[in-house]
């Protein structure tokens, strides 16, 4: 198993909470991590039909068979268990009794908030970060391969091609989660909606504009976007809320948690496909940088406070990393593998406006070297984790 940064956070929470929840997208390695961390725990999956029927029909018997020190996989599939689980953990208040995993954050958190509030330590396991891949010695040969492959663990533990993996992944996601658990019936329309999201990476995206392009209602667009976010497929980057004397854009920008999935939805199957389309490559590189920082935060058990900034004159910071209510980093993202000092022009202007010095201005580019300039820091993908540490 590729070592996961989140392992430390999970064990710390198990020492303080009766229950720890690990949520994240399908195939992100939640079950593998839980079982590797605690092989002494019993394991039960509610994906298994017979087990699920038992849990639904007789929760008391279920917990007699699976008492404390148990990993319950896909726990959101039987919400009736949670009220019984509350009674069990409250009886002793002993930490580290259960680990719950689930791929539907909305459904799992709904059950937790109703029955287990205050008793659960919440964690999010997303696809592998680049730093985890590097530490495992499995990094792709070049940046373009990383953009196409992304971070789903199975692509590093098997010989599956990204195209074949994502074909199956999308089909499974649509069939099992979207229709089976979340009740979406217009699957063809939803697939088209998912593809349209990939074409809007890094763009200002409202529910109404997506609805128009997908030929669905705004309410449906809003519901489907919520499903994608709850399933850890997409997320929206909100604009920075400080005014700085300018009229600011208020519409969020759309990103995917995994660049490989986005590349697949864009029809990119090879490095040649990617390199022949500079527009797609630029959008995917930006998506990768933003999502890497978000994943790094979650892997450390922290909530990411990241934003973008754009004023009415289209002056923009691709990313703002905030810490303790203040700007920690102003980030410009350029896919080019060569350093161009002119890339700091906007950061220099905004840095003066926002009171940021050279150490706070960061250019992330597609090259291999990292260094300091009089304008600010220039870093490669390998150093992205430093913006979180």
C-alpha positions in Angstrom: 0.0 0.0 0.0 1.2 3.5 -0.8 1.7 5.3 2.6 -1.0 8.0 3.1 -0.4 11.2 4.9 -3.9 11.0 6.4 -3.0 7.9 8.5 -1.5 10.1 11.2 -4.7 12.1 11.5 -6.9 9.0 11.7 -4.9 7.5 14.6 -4.9 10.8 16.4 -8.7 11.0 16.1 -9.2 7.4 17.1 -7.4 8.2 20.4 -10.0 10.9 21.1 -13.3 9.9 19.5 -15.3 6.7 19.8 -15.9 6.8 16.0 -13.8 8.0 13.1 -15.3 8.5 9.7 -13.3 8.3 6.5 -15.1 9.6 3.5 -13.9 10.3 -0.1 -14.6 9.3 -3.7 -14.9 5.7 -4.8 -11.5 4.0 -5.3 -9.5 6.6 -3.2 -8.3 3.8 -0.9 -10.5 4.3 2.2 -11.0 0.7 2.9 -7.4 -0.3 2.2 -6.1 2.4 4.5 -8.5 1.5 7.4 -7.6 -2.2 7.2 -3.9 -1.6 6.9 -3.9 0.8 9.8 -5.9 -1.5 12.1 -5.7 -5.1 11.0 -6.9 -6.1 14.5 -10.3 -4.5 13.7 -13.1 -6.7 12.3 -14.3 -5.7 8.9 -17.8 -5.7 7.5 -19.1 -4.2 4.2 -22.6 -3.0 3.7 -22.1 -3.4 0.0 -22.7 -7.1 0.6 -26.4 -7.7 0.0 -26.9 -10.3 2.8 -25.0 -8.2 5.4 -26.9 -5.1 4.4 -30.3 -6.9 4.7 -29.2 -8.2 8.2 -28.3 -4.7 9.3 -31.6 -3.2 8.0 -33.7 -6.0 9.5 -32.1 -6.4 12.9 -29.5 -3.7 13.9 -29.2 -5.2 17.4 -28.1 -8.6 16.0 -25.8 -6.8 13.6 -23.9 -5.1 16.5 -23.9 -8.3 18.5 -22.0 -9.9 15.6 -19.9 -6.8 15.0 -19.2 -5.2 18.3 -16.6 -2.5 19.0 -13.3 -2.4 17.1 -15.0 -2.9 13.8 -14.6 -1.2 10.4 -18.0 -0.6 8.8 -17.6 -0.1 5.0 -20.1 2.0 3.0 -21.9 2.8 6.3 -24.2 5.3 4.7 -26.1 2.5 3.0 -27.9 1.6 6.2 -28.7 4.8 8.0 -30.9 2.9 10.6 -27.6 1.7 12.2 -26.6 5.1 13.4 -29.0 5.5 16.2 -28.0 2.1 17.6 -24.4 3.0 17.2 -25.0 6.1 19.3 -26.2 3.9 22.2 -23.2 1.6 21.9 -20.6 4.3 22.0 -22.4 6.3 24.7 -22.5 3.3 27.0 -18.7 3.5 27.6 -17.5 6.6 25.7 -14.4 4.6 25.0 -12.3 6.1 22.1 -11.4 4.1 19.0 -14.4 1.8 18.9 -15.5 2.0 15.2 -14.2 3.2 11.8 -16.8 4.1 9.3 -16.1 4.5 5.6 -18.3 5.9 2.9 -18.2 7.3 -0.7 -21.3 9.5 -0.3 -20.4 12.4 1.9 -23.9 13.9 1.8 -25.6 10.7 2.9 -23.0 9.8 5.5 -22.9 13.2 7.1 -26.7 13.4 7.2 -26.7 10.2 9.3 -23.8 11.3 11.5 -25.4 14.7 12.2 -28.7 13.1 13.2 -27.2 10.5 15.6 -23.5 10.8 16.2 -22.8 14.5 16.4 -19.9 15.2 18.7 -18.9 11.5 18.8 -17.2 11.3 15.4 -13.9 12.5 14.1 -14.3 13.4 10.4 -11.6 12.8 7.8 -11.5 13.0 4.0 -9.3 10.7 1.9 -9.0 12.0 -1.6 -6.9 10.7 -4.5 -3.2 10.5 -4.0 -1.3 13.7 -3.7 1.8 14.3 -5.8 4.0 14.3 -2.7 2.6 10.9 -1.7 3.5 9.5 -5.2 7.0 11.0 -5.0 7.6 9.5 -1.5 6.5 6.1 -2.8 8.9 6.4 -5.7 6.1 6.0 -8.2 5.9 9.4 -9.8 5.2 9.4 -13.6 8.0 10.1 -16.0 6.9 13.6 -16.7 4.3 16.2 -15.8 1.9 15.4 -18.7 1.7 11.8 -17.6 0.7 13.0 -14.2 -2.0 15.2 -15.6 -3.4 12.2 -17.5 -3.1 9.6 -14.8 -4.1 11.6 -11.8 -4.0 10.1 -8.3 -6.4 7.1 -8.0 -4.4 4.4 -6.2 -5.4 1.5 -8.5 -3.6 3.2 -11.4 -0.4 2.7 -9.4 -1.0 -0.8 -8.1 -2.1 -2.3 -11.4 -1.3 -2.1 -15.1 -4.6 -0.6 -16.1 -4.4 2.2 -18.5 -6.0 5.5 -17.3 -8.5 5.4 -20.2 -9.7 1.9 -19.3 -9.8 2.7 -15.6 -11.8 5.9 -16.0 -14.2 4.3 -18.5 -15.2 1.8 -15.8 -15.0 4.4 -13.0 -17.5 6.7 -14.7 -19.9 3.9 -15.5 -19.7 2.6 -12.0 -20.2 6.0 -10.5 -23.2 6.8 -12.6 -24.9 3.5 -12.2 -24.2 2.8 -8.5 -24.1 6.2 -6.9 -26.0 8.6 -9.0 -28.9 6.3 -9.8 -28.7 3.7 -7.1 -28.1 5.8 -4.0 -29.0 9.4 -5.1 -32.0 8.6 -7.3 -31.0 10.4 -10.5 -33.0 8.9 -13.4 -31.8 10.9 -16.4 -28.5 9.2 -16.7 -27.7 10.3 -20.2 -28.3 13.9 -19.3 -26.2 13.5 -16.1 -23.3 12.1 -18.1 -23.5 15.0 -20.5 -23.6 17.4 -17.5 -20.5 15.7 -16.1 -18.7 16.2 -19.4 -19.7 19.9 -19.6 -18.2 20.4 -16.1 -14.8 19.1 -17.4 -14.9 21.7 -20.2 -15.4 24.4 -17.7 -12.4 23.7 -15.5 -11.0 26.9 -14.0 -13.9 29.0 -15.4 -16.5 31.1 -13.6 -19.5 28.7 -13.4 -23.0 29.3 -12.2 -25.8 26.8 -11.9 -27.8 28.8 -14.4 -25.1 28.8 -17.1 -24.5 25.1 -16.7 -28.3 24.5 -16.9 -28.4 26.4 -20.2 -25.6 24.4 -21.8 -26.9 21.1 -20.5 -30.5 21.9 -21.5 -31.8 21.2 -18.0 -33.5 23.4 -15.3 -31.5 25.6 -13.0 -32.8 23.6 -10.0 -31.6 20.3 -11.6 -28.2 21.9 -12.4 -27.9 22.9 -8.7 -28.9 19.5 -7.5 -26.5 17.7 -9.8 -23.6 20.0 -8.9 -24.3 19.2 -5.2 -24.1 15.5 -6.1 -20.8 15.9 -7.8 -19.4 17.8 -4.8 -20.8 15.4 -2.3 -19.2 12.5 -4.2 -15.8 14.3 -4.3 -15.8 14.6 -8.0 -15.8 18.4 -8.3 -15.5 21.4 -6.0 -16.0 25.1 -6.4 -13.3 27.7 -5.5 -15.0 30.8 -4.0 -13.8 34.4 -4.7 -11.8 36.1 -1.9 -14.2 38.1 0.2 -12.0 41.2 0.9 -12.9 44.2 -1.1 -9.5 46.1 -1.4 -11.5 49.0 -2.9 -12.4 47.1 -6.1 -15.6 45.7 -7.5 -15.0 41.9 -7.3 -16.3 38.9 -9.2 -18.6 36.8 -7.0 -19.1 33.7 -9.1 -17.1 30.6 -8.0 -14.7 28.7 -10.3 -15.1 25.0 -11.0 -12.4 22.3 -10.5 -12.1 18.5 -10.3 -10.4 16.8 -7.4 -8.6 14.6 -9.9 -7.0 15.8 -13.1 -6.9 12.3 -14.6 -10.7 12.0 -14.5 -11.1 15.5 -16.0 -8.7 14.6 -18.8 -10.6 11.4 -19.6 -13.9 13.4 -19.7 -12.2 15.8 -22.2 -11.3 12.8 -24.4 -7.6 13.0 -23.8 -6.1 9.5 -24.0 -2.4 10.1 -24.5 0.4 12.6 -23.9 0.3 13.5 -27.6 -3.4 14.3 -27.2 -2.6 16.6 -24.3 0.4 18.3 -25.9 -1.5 19.0 -29.1 -4.1 21.0 -27.2 -2.4 23.8 -25.2 -5.8 25.2 -24.0 -6.8 21.9 -22.4 -3.3 21.4 -21.0 -3.3 24.8 -19.4 -6.7 24.2 -17.8 -5.7 20.8 -16.5 -2.4 22.1 -15.1 -4.3 24.8 -13.2 -6.8 22.3 -12.0 -4.0 20.0 -10.8 -2.3 22.8 -8.8 -5.4 24.0 -7.1 -6.6 20.4 -6.3 -3.2 19.4 -5.0 -3.2 22.1 -2.4 -6.8 21.2 -1.4 -5.8 17.5 -1.1 -2.7 18.4 0.9 -4.8 20.3 3.4 -7.3 17.4 3.8 -4.6 14.8 4.1 -3.3 16.7 7.2 -6.8 16.9 8.7 -7.1 20.6 8.0 -9.8 22.6 6.2 -8.4 24.5 3.2 -9.0 28.2 3.1 -8.3 28.8 -0.5 -9.8 31.3 -2.9 -9.3 33.2 -6.2 -9.5 37.0 -6.7 -10.7 38.9 -9.8 -11.8 42.5 -10.0 -13.9 44.3 -12.6 -10.8 45.1 -14.6 -10.1 41.3 -15.0 -7.0 41.5 -12.8 -6.8 38.1 -11.2 -4.9 36.0 -8.7 -5.3 32.3 -9.6 -5.2 31.2 -6.0 -5.1 32.8 -2.5 -4.1 30.7 0.4 -5.3 32.2 3.6 -4.2 31.4 7.2 -5.6 32.8 10.4 -7.7 35.2 8.5 -4.8 36.7 6.6 -3.3 36.1 3.1 -0.5 33.6 3.4 0.2 33.2 -0.3 -0.8 34.9 -3.6 -0.3 32.3 -6.4 0.0 32.6 -10.1 -0.2 29.3 -12.1 1.5 28.9 -15.5 1.9 25.6 -17.3 5.0 26.7 -19.2 8.2 24.7 -18.3 10.3 27.9 -18.6 10.4 30.8 -16.2 9.2 34.2 -17.5 9.7 37.1 -15.1 6.6 38.8 -16.7 4.5 36.1 -15.0 4.9 38.1 -11.8 3.3 41.3 -13.2 -0.1 40.7 -11.8 1.2 39.4 -8.5 3.5 42.4 -8.1 0.5 44.7 -8.6 -1.8 42.7 -6.3 0.9 42.2 -3.7 1.3 46.0 -3.4 -2.5 46.4 -3.1 -2.9 43.6 -0.5 0.3 44.2 1.5 2.1 40.9 0.4 5.9 40.8 0.3 8.1 38.7 -2.0 7.9 35.6 0.2 4.1 35.6 -0.1 4.1 35.8 -3.9 4.4 32.4 -5.6 4.6 31.4 -9.2 3.8 27.7 -9.8 5.1 26.6 -13.2 5.6 23.4 -15.2 9.4 23.4 -14.8 11.6 21.2 -12.5 13.5 23.8 -10.5 12.5 26.0 -7.6 14.2 29.2 -6.7 13.7 32.7 -5.2 13.6 35.9 -7.3 13.3 39.5 -6.4 9.6 39.3 -7.3 8.8 36.2 -5.4 9.1 32.4 -5.2 9.1 30.1 -8.2 8.2 26.5 -7.4 7.6 23.3 -9.3 4.8 20.8 -8.7 7.1 18.9 -6.4 7.1 21.8 -3.9 3.4 22.4 -3.8 3.1 20.7 -0.4 5.3 23.5 1.1 2.4 25.9 0.6 0.5 23.9 3.1 3.3 23.0 5.6 
